[in-house]
Amino acid sequence: MSVEIVSKHHQAQGAFDFGRIRENKPIGFPHEQGGIRSISNLFYWAHAWSDTGGLIDTHPHQGFEIMSYVLNGKISHYDTKYDRWLDLDVGDAQVIRAGNGISHAEKILPGGEFFQIWFDPDLTKTMKKEASYSDIKASDFPIKETTNGTAKTIIGEGSPMQIDSEKIVITEISNISGNWEMSLDKDSLYTIYVLKGEGEAEQGALSPNDFLIVKGESQLKIEFATEAKLFMIQSPTEVSYRTYAEGQTL
């Protein structure tokens, strides 16, 4: 059982388009310094933003499932399958199922901010599929008011977003204040990004852009001094297939 806090300072850092796009990465690529490496079937997690706007030029993907989720502003996405640019606004999400191959590009408009998260599916199956993607508008995700805050289900029960990577549940929890408690499945692993709020957990202080890794716990408690927002991913402690991080080849 453990709760680990990874501050922004200890996460991997990155940049695109001559520094116009900046990133901090709670889960970095294997070759990067800082941060941590793949967890469960989460291969990569980047938080990217641009004050001036910037471009991540066309590049290829295979096998992985790649989700973009817009936190602020607007981003625009292009891919070679549909040969068009498509805008995503705050709260919108897109998942690319890269399958047997696709190339895409992204533009972050000025003030834009988003997560890009790579899921590690069973490549022996996904590499045999045609590439596909889904764009989901913010209004299409189910939202529920709870005693723990306002919960928006991005992947999970009631959400239109579907992926092949197993046992993934993603929830954005907003309007959190005071003494926050969340019941957890101790047989799952939780990764949590602090989007907003200053707080104190048993393991230490929390600030925006901090990252928590929770294993084998049935409950998480945080005392927030300011209104908070969290982005939480539940994933399996043991994956039933060999992941790319474990040596499965593309």
Secondary structure, DSSP 8 states (H G I E B T S, - for coil): -EEEEE-GGGSEEEEEGGGTEEEEEEE--TT-SSSB--BTTEEEEEEEEESS-EEEEEEEE-S-EEEEEEEES-EEEEETTTTEEEEE-TT-EEEEE-TT-EEEEEEE-TTEEEEEEEE---HHHHTTS--EEEEE-GGGS-EEEETTEEEEEEESTT-S---SSTT-EEEEEEEEEEEEEEE--TTEEEEEEEEE--EEETTEEE-TT-EEEEES-SEEEEEEEEEEEEEEEEEESS-SS--TTTT---
